[in-house]
Amino acid sequence: MESGVVMSNKLTFQENLDSLEKIVERLESGETTLEESLELYKQGMMFLKECNSKIDKVEKEIEVVQNEN
């Protein structure tokens, strides 16, 4: 199944978010089969996990900077 999105943990936060938004649009369109929807859901969860990981990393860096001052 071709979802039209690229899977990579090397993508920027914005690229991951854009890919996640594309998946949500496809799922909301109602034009995917059950099997395609499941695969898109799995991919979306991976993009979400990567976004959350990047946010956590930035939050920790902010804490370090704040504690230095």
Secondary structure, 3 states (H helix, E strand, C coil): CCCCCCCCCCCCHHHHHHHHHHHHHHHHHCCCCHHHHHHHHHHHHHHHHHHHHHHHHHHHHHHHHHHHC
